[in-house]
Amino acid sequence: MKDSLQDEVEANRDLPDDADLSEEAKKFVKMEWNKVYNPAISTEEVAEEFGVSMEEAHDALDQSPYLEKKSVGDQHIWW
């Protein structure tokens, strides 16, 4: 059994029903941003991590406070 919601996210498992996707997406982006080799993350990567659609991931990221984004081709990257 996992000890925390962060362990669930890191294990790439489904989030509990009461989890706030916007908040969890922000945490995931910030966790990735702090890695030197991968300072930004795409909407697609967030969608895959949480098992949601690209649109749902984009909406959650867009609603998350303190995240910055940039369009790169037909995708957005977040940091």
N, CA, C and O atoms as a Maestro MAE file, in Angstrom:
{
 s_m_m2io_version
 :::
 2.0.0
}

f_m_ct {
 s_m_title
 :::
 protein
 m_atom[316] {
  # First column is atom index #
  i_m_mmod_type
  r_m_x_coord
  r_m_y_coord
  r_m_z_coord
  i_m_residue_number
  s_m_chain_name
  s_m_pdb_residue_name
  s_m_pdb_atom_name
  i_m_atomic_number
  :::
  1 25 0.841 -1.177 0.000 1 A "MET " " N  " 7
  2 3 0.000 0.000 0.000 1 A "MET " " CA " 6
  3 2 0.886 1.240 0.000 1 A "MET " " C  " 6
  4 15 1.918 1.279 0.670 1 A "MET " " O  " 8
  5 25 0.478 2.240 -0.750 2 A "LYS " " N  " 7
  6 3 1.230 3.482 -0.857 2 A "LYS " " CA " 6
  7 2 0.955 4.356 0.363 2 A "LYS " " C  " 6
  8 15 -0.148 4.348 0.909 2 A "LYS " " O  " 8
  9 25 1.984 5.121 0.789 3 A "ASP " " N  " 7
  10 3 1.865 5.957 1.967 3 A "ASP " " CA " 6
  11 2 1.225 7.304 1.689 3 A "ASP " " C  " 6
  12 15 0.640 7.904 2.591 3 A "ASP " " O  " 8
  13 25 1.321 7.790 0.466 4 A "SER " " N  " 7
  14 3 0.803 9.128 0.184 4 A "SER " " CA " 6
  15 2 0.308 9.222 -1.248 4 A "SER " " C  " 6
  16 15 0.552 8.341 -2.072 4 A "SER " " O  " 8
  17 25 -0.390 10.307 -1.521 5 A "LEU " " N  " 7
  18 3 -0.871 10.566 -2.872 5 A "LEU " " CA " 6
  19 2 0.307 10.741 -3.820 5 A "LEU " " C  " 6
  20 15 0.233 10.340 -4.982 5 A "LEU " " O  " 8
  21 25 1.399 11.339 -3.331 6 A "GLN " " N  " 7
  22 3 2.590 11.513 -4.170 6 A "GLN " " CA " 6
  23 2 3.135 10.150 -4.603 6 A "GLN " " C  " 6
  24 15 3.560 9.992 -5.747 6 A "GLN " " O  " 8
  25 25 3.127 9.173 -3.708 7 A "ASP " " N  " 7
  26 3 3.563 7.826 -4.078 7 A "ASP " " CA " 6
  27 2 2.677 7.257 -5.188 7 A "ASP " " C  " 6
  28 15 3.161 6.579 -6.094 7 A "ASP " " O  " 8
  29 25 1.382 7.537 -5.106 8 A "GLU " " N  " 7
  30 3 0.457 7.088 -6.145 8 A "GLU " " CA " 6
  31 2 0.822 7.710 -7.489 8 A "GLU " " C  " 6
  32 15 0.852 7.024 -8.510 8 A "GLU " " O  " 8
  33 25 1.100 9.017 -7.483 9 A "VAL " " N  " 7
  34 3 1.454 9.722 -8.714 9 A "VAL " " CA " 6
  35 2 2.739 9.157 -9.286 9 A "VAL " " C  " 6
  36 15 2.817 8.878 -10.482 9 A "VAL " " O  " 8
  37 25 3.748 8.986 -8.443 10 A "GLU " " N  " 7
  38 3 5.030 8.478 -8.907 10 A "GLU " " CA " 6
  39 2 4.922 7.056 -9.436 10 A "GLU " " C  " 6
  40 15 5.700 6.662 -10.305 10 A "GLU " " O  " 8
  41 25 3.988 6.292 -8.935 11 A "ALA " " N  " 7
  42 3 3.803 4.917 -9.381 11 A "ALA " " CA " 6
  43 2 2.932 4.838 -10.632 11 A "ALA " " C  " 6
  44 15 2.672 3.746 -11.139 11 A "ALA " " O  " 8
  45 25 2.474 6.001 -11.139 12 A "ASN " " N  " 7
  46 3 1.644 6.056 -12.342 12 A "ASN " " CA " 6
  47 2 0.378 5.215 -12.173 12 A "ASN " " C  " 6
  48 15 0.051 4.389 -13.025 12 A "ASN " " O  " 8
  49 25 -0.308 5.429 -11.098 13 A "ARG " " N  " 7
  50 3 -1.552 4.720 -10.812 13 A "ARG " " CA " 6
  51 2 -2.694 5.712 -10.797 13 A "ARG " " C  " 6
  52 15 -2.482 6.925 -10.771 13 A "ARG " " O  " 8
  53 25 -3.898 5.189 -10.813 14 A "ASP " " N  " 7
  54 3 -5.078 6.040 -10.770 14 A "ASP " " CA " 6
  55 2 -5.116 6.836 -9.472 14 A "ASP " " C  " 6
  56 15 -4.751 6.337 -8.408 14 A "ASP " " O  " 8
  57 25 -5.563 8.077 -9.579 15 A "LEU " " N  " 7
  58 3 -5.706 8.924 -8.406 15 A "LEU " " CA " 6
  59 2 -7.000 8.583 -7.691 15 A "LEU " " C  " 6
  60 15 -7.946 8.107 -8.319 15 A "LEU " " O  " 8
  61 25 -7.056 8.816 -6.396 16 A "PRO " " N  " 7
  62 3 -8.311 8.620 -5.672 16 A "PRO " " CA " 6
  63 2 -9.399 9.520 -6.244 16 A "PRO " " C  " 6
  64 15 -9.105 10.560 -6.835 16 A "PRO " " O  " 8
  65 25 -10.643 9.125 -6.069 17 A "ASP " " N  " 7
  66 3 -11.763 9.894 -6.603 17 A "ASP " " CA " 6
  67 2 -11.805 11.321 -6.081 17 A "ASP " " C  " 6
  68 15 -12.266 12.220 -6.784 17 A "ASP " " O  " 8
  69 25 -11.333 11.546 -4.861 18 A "ASP " " N  " 7
  70 3 -11.408 12.878 -4.278 18 A "ASP " " CA " 6
  71 2 -10.191 13.747 -4.584 18 A "ASP " " C  " 6
  72 15 -10.085 14.853 -4.055 18 A "ASP " " O  " 8
  73 25 -9.276 13.277 -5.420 19 A "ALA " " N  " 7
  74 3 -8.079 14.055 -5.761 19 A "ALA " " CA " 6
  75 2 -8.449 15.195 -6.707 19 A "ALA " " C  " 6
  76 15 -9.320 15.041 -7.563 19 A "ALA " " O  " 8
  77 25 -7.787 16.335 -6.547 20 A "ASP " " N  " 7
  78 3 -7.979 17.503 -7.410 20 A "ASP " " CA " 6
  79 2 -6.955 17.408 -8.536 20 A "ASP " " C  " 6
  80 15 -5.761 17.601 -8.308 20 A "ASP " " O  " 8
  81 25 -7.416 17.112 -9.743 21 A "LEU " " N  " 7
  82 3 -6.507 16.911 -10.871 21 A "LEU " " CA " 6
  83 2 -5.662 18.149 -11.143 21 A "LEU " " C  " 6
  84 15 -4.483 18.021 -11.473 21 A "LEU " " O  " 8
  85 25 -6.233 19.339 -11.013 22 A "SER " " N  " 7
  86 3 -5.456 20.569 -11.245 22 A "SER " " CA " 6
  87 2 -4.279 20.654 -10.280 22 A "SER " " C  " 6
  88 15 -3.160 20.972 -10.684 22 A "SER " " O  " 8
  89 25 -4.533 20.372 -9.018 23 A "GLU " " N  " 7
  90 3 -3.477 20.442 -8.007 23 A "GLU " " CA " 6
  91 2 -2.433 19.345 -8.230 23 A "GLU " " C  " 6
  92 15 -1.233 19.598 -8.121 23 A "GLU " " O  " 8
  93 25 -2.881 18.145 -8.538 24 A "GLU " " N  " 7
  94 3 -1.947 17.040 -8.761 24 A "GLU " " CA " 6
  95 2 -1.128 17.260 -10.031 24 A "GLU " " C  " 6
  96 15 0.054 16.919 -10.073 24 A "GLU " " O  " 8
  97 25 -1.749 17.827 -11.066 25 A "ALA " " N  " 7
  98 3 -1.015 18.131 -12.299 25 A "ALA " " CA " 6
  99 2 0.062 19.172 -12.023 25 A "ALA " " C  " 6
  100 15 1.180 19.059 -12.527 25 A "ALA " " O  " 8
  101 25 -0.269 20.186 -11.221 26 A "LYS " " N  " 7
  102 3 0.714 21.212 -10.860 26 A "LYS " " CA " 6
  103 2 1.883 20.574 -10.113 26 A "LYS " " C  " 6
  104 15 3.039 20.879 -10.404 26 A "LYS " " O  " 8
  105 25 1.599 19.698 -9.160 27 A "LYS " " N  " 7
  106 3 2.662 19.025 -8.403 27 A "LYS " " CA " 6
  107 2 3.551 18.209 -9.329 27 A "LYS " " C  " 6
  108 15 4.775 18.214 -9.194 27 A "LYS " " O  " 8
  109 25 2.926 17.507 -10.272 28 A "PHE " " N  " 7
  110 3 3.684 16.673 -11.201 28 A "PHE " " CA " 6
  111 2 4.601 17.525 -12.071 28 A "PHE " " C  " 6
  112 15 5.767 17.180 -12.268 28 A "PHE " " O  " 8
  113 25 4.080 18.642 -12.597 29 A "VAL " " N  " 7
  114 3 4.899 19.528 -13.430 29 A "VAL " " CA " 6
  115 2 6.049 20.095 -12.606 29 A "VAL " " C  " 6
  116 15 7.186 20.124 -13.078 29 A "VAL " " O  " 8
  117 25 5.778 20.541 -11.394 30 A "LYS " " N  " 7
  118 3 6.825 21.108 -10.555 30 A "LYS " " CA " 6
  119 2 7.873 20.058 -10.195 30 A "LYS " " C  " 6
  120 15 9.061 20.371 -10.118 30 A "LYS " " O  " 8
  121 25 7.445 18.815 -9.973 31 A "MET " " N  " 7
  122 3 8.387 17.734 -9.683 31 A "MET " " CA " 6
  123 2 9.309 17.519 -10.879 31 A "MET " " C  " 6
  124 15 10.517 17.356 -10.708 31 A "MET " " O  " 8
  125 25 8.749 17.517 -12.092 32 A "GLU " " N  " 7
  126 3 9.549 17.343 -13.304 32 A "GLU " " CA " 6
  127 2 10.424 18.566 -13.561 32 A "GLU " " C  " 6
  128 15 11.563 18.426 -14.006 32 A "GLU " " O  " 8
  129 25 9.910 19.754 -13.289 33 A "TRP " " N  " 7
  130 3 10.638 20.994 -13.531 33 A "TRP " " CA " 6
  131 2 11.919 21.049 -12.711 33 A "TRP " " C  " 6
  132 15 12.915 21.622 -13.150 33 A "TRP " " O  " 8
  133 25 11.898 20.468 -11.546 34 A "ASN " " N  " 7
  134 3 13.062 20.489 -10.670 34 A "ASN " " CA " 6
  135 2 14.149 19.516 -11.106 34 A "ASN " " C  " 6
  136 15 15.230 19.499 -10.518 34 A "ASN " " O  " 8
  137 25 13.885 18.720 -12.108 35 A "LYS " " N  " 7
  138 3 14.886 17.808 -12.632 35 A "LYS " " CA " 6
  139 2 15.694 18.538 -13.699 35 A "LYS " " C  " 6
  140 15 15.123 19.108 -14.629 35 A "LYS " " O  " 8
  141 25 16.987 18.525 -13.573 36 A "VAL " " N  " 7
  142 3 17.862 19.258 -14.488 36 A "VAL " " CA " 6
  143 2 17.716 18.781 -15.927 36 A "VAL " " C  " 6
  144 15 17.741 19.597 -16.848 36 A "VAL " " O  " 8
  145 25 17.566 17.499 -16.135 37 A "TYR " " N  " 7
  146 3 17.523 16.964 -17.483 37 A "TYR " " CA " 6
  147 2 16.196 17.193 -18.189 37 A "TYR " " C  " 6
  148 15 16.126 17.042 -19.409 37 A "TYR " " O  " 8
  149 25 15.152 17.550 -17.472 38 A "ASN " " N  " 7
  150 3 13.827 17.664 -18.068 38 A "ASN " " CA " 6
  151 2 13.063 18.816 -17.406 38 A "ASN " " C  " 6
  152 15 12.137 18.576 -16.632 38 A "ASN " " O  " 8
  153 25 13.442 20.057 -17.703 39 A "PRO " " N  " 7
  154 3 12.851 21.182 -16.982 39 A "PRO " " CA " 6
  155 2 11.419 21.544 -17.387 39 A "PRO " " C  " 6
  156 15 10.784 22.344 -16.701 39 A "PRO " " O  " 8
  157 25 10.901 20.990 -18.463 40 A "ALA " " N  " 7
  158 3 9.527 21.273 -18.893 40 A "ALA " " CA " 6
  159 2 8.843 19.958 -19.234 40 A "ALA " " C  " 6
  160 15 9.499 18.942 -19.466 40 A "ALA " " O  " 8
  161 25 7.526 19.991 -19.261 41 A "ILE " " N  " 7
  162 3 6.753 18.782 -19.525 41 A "ILE " " CA " 6
  163 2 5.604 19.134 -20.460 41 A "ILE " " C  " 6
  164 15 5.053 20.233 -20.383 41 A "ILE " " O  " 8
  165 25 5.242 18.215 -21.336 42 A "SER " " N  " 7
  166 3 4.171 18.474 -22.298 42 A "SER " " CA " 6
  167 2 2.810 18.081 -21.728 42 A "SER " " C  " 6
  168 15 2.713 17.306 -20.776 42 A "SER " " O  " 8
  169 25 1.776 18.630 -22.329 43 A "THR " " N  " 7
  170 3 0.417 18.269 -21.956 43 A "THR " " CA " 6
  171 2 0.212 16.770 -22.127 43 A "THR " " C  " 6
  172 15 -0.446 16.131 -21.305 43 A "THR " " O  " 8
  173 25 0.773 16.212 -23.189 44 A "GLU " " N  " 7
  174 3 0.631 14.779 -23.452 44 A "GLU " " CA " 6
  175 2 1.230 13.943 -22.324 44 A "GLU " " C  " 6
  176 15 0.650 12.934 -21.924 44 A "GLU " " O  " 8
  177 25 2.389 14.359 -21.811 45 A "GLU " " N  " 7
  178 3 3.017 13.614 -20.711 45 A "GLU " " CA " 6
  179 2 2.143 13.626 -19.461 45 A "GLU " " C  " 6
  180 15 2.046 12.619 -18.760 45 A "GLU " " O  " 8
  181 25 1.512 14.758 -19.182 46 A "VAL " " N  " 7
  182 3 0.618 14.856 -18.026 46 A "VAL " " CA " 6
  183 2 -0.610 13.966 -18.243 46 A "VAL " " C  " 6
  184 15 -1.038 13.261 -17.329 46 A "VAL " " O  " 8
  185 25 -1.168 14.000 -19.444 47 A "ALA " " N  " 7
  186 3 -2.330 13.154 -19.753 47 A "ALA " " CA " 6
  187 2 -1.995 11.684 -19.561 47 A "ALA " " C  " 6
  188 15 -2.784 10.936 -18.984 47 A "ALA " " O  " 8
  189 25 -0.836 11.267 -20.038 48 A "GLU " " N  " 7
  190 3 -0.416 9.870 -19.878 48 A "GLU " " CA " 6
  191 2 -0.201 9.514 -18.415 48 A "GLU " " C  " 6
  192 15 -0.584 8.430 -17.976 48 A "GLU " " O  " 8
  193 25 0.404 10.413 -17.666 49 A "GLU " " N  " 7
  194 3 0.698 10.152 -16.252 49 A "GLU " " CA " 6
  195 2 -0.568 9.914 -15.443 49 A "GLU " " C  " 6
  196 15 -0.601 9.045 -14.571 49 A "GLU " " O  " 8
  197 25 -1.618 10.695 -15.736 50 A "PHE " " N  " 7
  198 3 -2.845 10.608 -14.957 50 A "PHE " " CA " 6
  199 2 -3.948 9.808 -15.638 50 A "PHE " " C  " 6
  200 15 -5.035 9.650 -15.082 50 A "PHE " " O  " 8
  201 25 -3.676 9.303 -16.837 51 A "GLY " " N  " 7
  202 3 -4.671 8.492 -17.533 51 A "GLY " " CA " 6
  203 2 -5.912 9.271 -17.924 51 A "GLY " " C  " 6
  204 15 -7.027 8.758 -17.835 51 A "GLY " " O  " 8
  205 25 -5.719 10.521 -18.360 52 A "VAL " " N  " 7
  206 3 -6.844 11.360 -18.788 52 A "VAL " " CA " 6
  207 2 -6.616 11.809 -20.223 52 A "VAL " " C  " 6
  208 15 -5.539 11.601 -20.781 52 A "VAL " " O  " 8
  209 25 -7.623 12.420 -20.815 53 A "SER " " N  " 7
  210 3 -7.502 12.912 -22.180 53 A "SER " " CA " 6
  211 2 -6.592 14.134 -22.230 53 A "SER " " C  " 6
  212 15 -6.347 14.788 -21.216 53 A "SER " " O  " 8
  213 25 -6.097 14.426 -23.431 54 A "MET " " N  " 7
  214 3 -5.255 15.610 -23.623 54 A "MET " " CA " 6
  215 2 -6.027 16.881 -23.229 54 A "MET " " C  " 6
  216 15 -5.476 17.777 -22.590 54 A "MET " " O  " 8
  217 25 -7.295 16.944 -23.615 55 A "GLU " " N  " 7
  218 3 -8.114 18.113 -23.303 55 A "GLU " " CA " 6
  219 2 -8.278 18.281 -21.791 55 A "GLU " " C  " 6
  220 15 -8.168 19.388 -21.264 55 A "GLU " " O  " 8
  221 25 -8.540 17.171 -21.102 56 A "GLU " " N  " 7
  222 3 -8.713 17.234 -19.651 56 A "GLU " " CA " 6
  223 2 -7.402 17.639 -18.972 56 A "GLU " " C  " 6
  224 15 -7.412 18.424 -18.024 56 A "GLU " " O  " 8
  225 25 -6.280 17.108 -19.451 57 A "ALA " " N  " 7
  226 3 -4.973 17.477 -18.895 57 A "ALA " " CA " 6
  227 2 -4.697 18.963 -19.139 57 A "ALA " " C  " 6
  228 15 -4.254 19.672 -18.235 57 A "ALA " " O  " 8
  229 25 -4.958 19.429 -20.357 58 A "HIS " " N  " 7
  230 3 -4.722 20.846 -20.674 58 A "HIS " " CA " 6
  231 2 -5.572 21.744 -19.794 58 A "HIS " " C  " 6
  232 15 -5.079 22.742 -19.267 58 A "HIS " " O  " 8
  233 25 -6.851 21.402 -19.627 59 A "ASP " " N  " 7
  234 3 -7.734 22.210 -18.791 59 A "ASP " " CA " 6
  235 2 -7.240 22.251 -17.348 59 A "ASP " " C  " 6
  236 15 -7.241 23.306 -16.712 59 A "ASP " " O  " 8
  237 25 -6.816 21.090 -16.835 60 A "ALA " " N  " 7
  238 3 -6.321 21.034 -15.455 60 A "ALA " " CA " 6
  239 2 -5.054 21.866 -15.305 60 A "ALA " " C  " 6
  240 15 -4.906 22.603 -14.330 60 A "ALA " " O  " 8
  241 25 -4.148 21.754 -16.258 61 A "LEU " " N  " 7
  242 3 -2.912 22.533 -16.201 61 A "LEU " " CA " 6
  243 2 -3.199 24.020 -16.315 61 A "LEU " " C  " 6
  244 15 -2.592 24.832 -15.616 61 A "LEU " " O  " 8
  245 25 -4.114 24.373 -17.190 62 A "ASP " " N  " 7
  246 3 -4.470 25.774 -17.404 62 A "ASP " " CA " 6
  247 2 -5.076 26.390 -16.145 62 A "ASP " " C  " 6
  248 15 -4.924 27.587 -15.901 62 A "ASP " " O  " 8
  249 25 -5.767 25.567 -15.343 63 A "GLN " " N  " 7
  250 3 -6.397 26.046 -14.113 63 A "GLN " " CA " 6
  251 2 -5.438 26.026 -12.924 63 A "GLN " " C  " 6
  252 15 -5.741 26.604 -11.880 63 A "GLN " " O  " 8
  253 25 -4.303 25.381 -13.065 64 A "SER " " N  " 7
  254 3 -3.350 25.267 -11.963 64 A "SER " " CA " 6
  255 2 -2.602 26.583 -11.772 64 A "SER " " C  " 6
  256 15 -2.048 27.132 -12.725 64 A "SER " " O  " 8
  257 25 -2.588 27.080 -10.554 65 A "PRO " " N  " 7
  258 3 -1.861 28.328 -10.314 65 A "PRO " " CA " 6
  259 2 -0.354 28.117 -10.381 65 A "PRO " " C  " 6
  260 15 0.149 27.026 -10.111 65 A "PRO " " O  " 8
  261 25 0.341 29.158 -10.738 66 A "TYR " " N  " 7
  262 3 1.805 29.219 -10.721 66 A "TYR " " CA " 6
  263 2 2.498 28.441 -11.826 66 A "TYR " " C  " 6
  264 15 3.722 28.315 -11.790 66 A "TYR " " O  " 8
  265 25 1.783 27.919 -12.797 67 A "LEU " " N  " 7
  266 3 2.432 27.234 -13.914 67 A "LEU " " CA " 6
  267 2 2.540 28.184 -15.088 67 A "LEU " " C  " 6
  268 15 1.645 28.992 -15.336 67 A "LEU " " O  " 8
  269 25 3.627 28.081 -15.797 68 A "GLU " " N  " 7
  270 3 3.835 28.847 -17.023 68 A "GLU " " CA " 6
  271 2 3.720 27.882 -18.194 68 A "GLU " " C  " 6
  272 15 3.978 26.688 -18.043 68 A "GLU " " O  " 8
  273 25 3.332 28.393 -19.368 69 A "LYS " " N  " 7
  274 3 3.232 27.530 -20.543 69 A "LYS " " CA " 6
  275 2 3.740 28.255 -21.771 69 A "LYS " " C  " 6
  276 15 3.812 29.483 -21.819 69 A "LYS " " O  " 8
  277 25 4.091 27.450 -22.764 70 A "LYS " " N  " 7
  278 3 4.540 27.983 -24.042 70 A "LYS " " CA " 6
  279 2 4.077 27.032 -25.134 70 A "LYS " " C  " 6
  280 15 4.160 25.814 -24.981 70 A "LYS " " O  " 8
  281 25 3.594 27.587 -26.225 71 A "SER " " N  " 7
  282 3 3.213 26.773 -27.378 71 A "SER " " CA " 6
  283 2 4.464 26.392 -28.160 71 A "SER " " C  " 6
  284 15 5.305 27.238 -28.464 71 A "SER " " O  " 8
  285 25 4.571 25.129 -28.473 72 A "VAL " " N  " 7
  286 3 5.677 24.613 -29.281 72 A "VAL " " CA " 6
  287 2 5.033 23.742 -30.360 72 A "VAL " " C  " 6
  288 15 4.610 22.617 -30.094 72 A "VAL " " O  " 8
  289 25 4.966 24.273 -31.566 73 A "GLY " " N  " 7
  290 3 4.254 23.556 -32.622 73 A "GLY " " CA " 6
  291 2 2.775 23.490 -32.260 73 A "GLY " " C  " 6
  292 15 2.147 24.510 -31.978 73 A "GLY " " O  " 8
  293 25 2.235 22.293 -32.271 74 A "ASP " " N  " 7
  294 3 0.818 22.126 -31.926 74 A "ASP " " CA " 6
  295 2 0.620 21.644 -30.497 74 A "ASP " " C  " 6
  296 15 -0.462 21.168 -30.152 74 A "ASP " " O  " 8
  297 25 1.647 21.758 -29.660 75 A "GLN " " N  " 7
  298 3 1.562 21.345 -28.263 75 A "GLN " " CA " 6
  299 2 1.945 22.488 -27.340 75 A "GLN " " C  " 6
  300 15 2.484 23.505 -27.776 75 A "GLN " " O  " 8
  301 25 1.660 22.305 -26.060 76 A "HIS " " N  " 7
  302 3 2.110 23.226 -25.030 76 A "HIS " " CA " 6
  303 2 3.096 22.506 -24.135 76 A "HIS " " C  " 6
  304 15 2.986 21.304 -23.894 76 A "HIS " " O  " 8
  305 25 4.063 23.268 -23.647 77 A "ILE " " N  " 7
  306 3 4.939 22.740 -22.612 77 A "ILE " " CA " 6
  307 2 4.705 23.591 -21.362 77 A "ILE " " C  " 6
  308 15 4.341 24.764 -21.448 77 A "ILE " " O  " 8
  309 25 4.919 22.982 -20.220 78 A "TRP " " N  " 7
  310 3 4.618 23.606 -18.934 78 A "TRP " " CA " 6
  311 2 5.828 23.549 -18.027 78 A "TRP " " C  " 6
  312 15 6.609 22.599 -18.082 78 A "TRP " " O  " 8
  313 25 5.988 24.565 -17.192 79 A "TRP " " N  " 7
  314 3 7.052 24.566 -16.185 79 A "TRP " " CA " 6
  315 2 6.627 25.397 -15.011 79 A "TRP " " C  " 6
  316 15 7.378 25.532 -14.045 79 A "TRP " " O  " 8
  :::
 }
 m_bond[315] {
  # First column is bond index #
  i_m_from
  i_m_to
  i_m_order
  :::
  1 1 2 1
  2 2 3 1
  3 3 4 2
  4 3 5 1
  5 5 6 1
  6 6 7 1
  7 7 8 2
  8 7 9 1
  9 9 10 1
  10 10 11 1
  11 11 12 2
  12 11 13 1
  13 13 14 1
  14 14 15 1
  15 15 16 2
  16 15 17 1
  17 17 18 1
  18 18 19 1
  19 19 20 2
  20 19 21 1
  21 21 22 1
  22 22 23 1
  23 23 24 2
  24 23 25 1
  25 25 26 1
  26 26 27 1
  27 27 28 2
  28 27 29 1
  29 29 30 1
  30 30 31 1
  31 31 32 2
  32 31 33 1
  33 33 34 1
  34 34 35 1
  35 35 36 2
  36 35 37 1
  37 37 38 1
  38 38 39 1
  39 39 40 2
  40 39 41 1
  41 41 42 1
  42 42 43 1
  43 43 44 2
  44 43 45 1
  45 45 46 1
  46 46 47 1
  47 47 48 2
  48 47 49 1
  49 49 50 1
  50 50 51 1
  51 51 52 2
  52 51 53 1
  53 53 54 1
  54 54 55 1
  55 55 56 2
  56 55 57 1
  57 57 58 1
  58 58 59 1
  59 59 60 2
  60 59 61 1
  61 61 62 1
  62 62 63 1
  63 63 64 2
  64 63 65 1
  65 65 66 1
  66 66 67 1
  67 67 68 2
  68 67 69 1
  69 69 70 1
  70 70 71 1
  71 71 72 2
  72 71 73 1
  73 73 74 1
  74 74 75 1
  75 75 76 2
  76 75 77 1
  77 77 78 1
  78 78 79 1
  79 79 80 2
  80 79 81 1
  81 81 82 1
  82 82 83 1
  83 83 84 2
  84 83 85 1
  85 85 86 1
  86 86 87 1
  87 87 88 2
  88 87 89 1
  89 89 90 1
  90 90 91 1
  91 91 92 2
  92 91 93 1
  93 93 94 1
  94 94 95 1
  95 95 96 2
  96 95 97 1
  97 97 98 1
  98 98 99 1
  99 99 100 2
  100 99 101 1
  101 101 102 1
  102 102 103 1
  103 103 104 2
  104 103 105 1
  105 105 106 1
  106 106 107 1
  107 107 108 2
  108 107 109 1
  109 109 110 1
  110 110 111 1
  111 111 112 2
  112 111 113 1
  113 113 114 1
  114 114 115 1
  115 115 116 2
  116 115 117 1
  117 117 118 1
  118 118 119 1
  119 119 120 2
  120 119 121 1
  121 121 122 1
  122 122 123 1
  123 123 124 2
  124 123 125 1
  125 125 126 1
  126 126 127 1
  127 127 128 2
  128 127 129 1
  129 129 130 1
  130 130 131 1
  131 131 132 2
  132 131 133 1
  133 133 134 1
  134 134 135 1
  135 135 136 2
  136 135 137 1
  137 137 138 1
  138 138 139 1
  139 139 140 2
  140 139 141 1
  141 141 142 1
  142 142 143 1
  143 143 144 2
  144 143 145 1
  145 145 146 1
  146 146 147 1
  147 147 148 2
  148 147 149 1
  149 149 150 1
  150 150 151 1
  151 151 152 2
  152 151 153 1
  153 153 154 1
  154 154 155 1
  155 155 156 2
  156 155 157 1
  157 157 158 1
  158 158 159 1
  159 159 160 2
  160 159 161 1
  161 161 162 1
  162 162 163 1
  163 163 164 2
  164 163 165 1
  165 165 166 1
  166 166 167 1
  167 167 168 2
  168 167 169 1
  169 169 170 1
  170 170 171 1
  171 171 172 2
  172 171 173 1
  173 173 174 1
  174 174 175 1
  175 175 176 2
  176 175 177 1
  177 177 178 1
  178 178 179 1
  179 179 180 2
  180 179 181 1
  181 181 182 1
  182 182 183 1
  183 183 184 2
  184 183 185 1
  185 185 186 1
  186 186 187 1
  187 187 188 2
  188 187 189 1
  189 189 190 1
  190 190 191 1
  191 191 192 2
  192 191 193 1
  193 193 194 1
  194 194 195 1
  195 195 196 2
  196 195 197 1
  197 197 198 1
  198 198 199 1
  199 199 200 2
  200 199 201 1
  201 201 202 1
  202 202 203 1
  203 203 204 2
  204 203 205 1
  205 205 206 1
  206 206 207 1
  207 207 208 2
  208 207 209 1
  209 209 210 1
  210 210 211 1
  211 211 212 2
  212 211 213 1
  213 213 214 1
  214 214 215 1
  215 215 216 2
  216 215 217 1
  217 217 218 1
  218 218 219 1
  219 219 220 2
  220 219 221 1
  221 221 222 1
  222 222 223 1
  223 223 224 2
  224 223 225 1
  225 225 226 1
  226 226 227 1
  227 227 228 2
  228 227 229 1
  229 229 230 1
  230 230 231 1
  231 231 232 2
  232 231 233 1
  233 233 234 1
  234 234 235 1
  235 235 236 2
  236 235 237 1
  237 237 238 1
  238 238 239 1
  239 239 240 2
  240 239 241 1
  241 241 242 1
  242 242 243 1
  243 243 244 2
  244 243 245 1
  245 245 246 1
  246 246 247 1
  247 247 248 2
  248 247 249 1
  249 249 250 1
  250 250 251 1
  251 251 252 2
  252 251 253 1
  253 253 254 1
  254 254 255 1
  255 255 256 2
  256 255 257 1
  257 257 258 1
  258 258 259 1
  259 259 260 2
  260 259 261 1
  261 261 262 1
  262 262 263 1
  263 263 264 2
  264 263 265 1
  265 265 266 1
  266 266 267 1
  267 267 268 2
  268 267 269 1
  269 269 270 1
  270 270 271 1
  271 271 272 2
  272 271 273 1
  273 273 274 1
  274 274 275 1
  275 275 276 2
  276 275 277 1
  277 277 278 1
  278 278 279 1
  279 279 280 2
  280 279 281 1
  281 281 282 1
  282 282 283 1
  283 283 284 2
  284 283 285 1
  285 285 286 1
  286 286 287 1
  287 287 288 2
  288 287 289 1
  289 289 290 1
  290 290 291 1
  291 291 292 2
  292 291 293 1
  293 293 294 1
  294 294 295 1
  295 295 296 2
  296 295 297 1
  297 297 298 1
  298 298 299 1
  299 299 300 2
  300 299 301 1
  301 301 302 1
  302 302 303 1
  303 303 304 2
  304 303 305 1
  305 305 306 1
  306 306 307 1
  307 307 308 2
  308 307 309 1
  309 309 310 1
  310 310 311 1
  311 311 312 2
  312 311 313 1
  313 313 314 1
  314 314 315 1
  315 315 316 2
  :::
 }
}
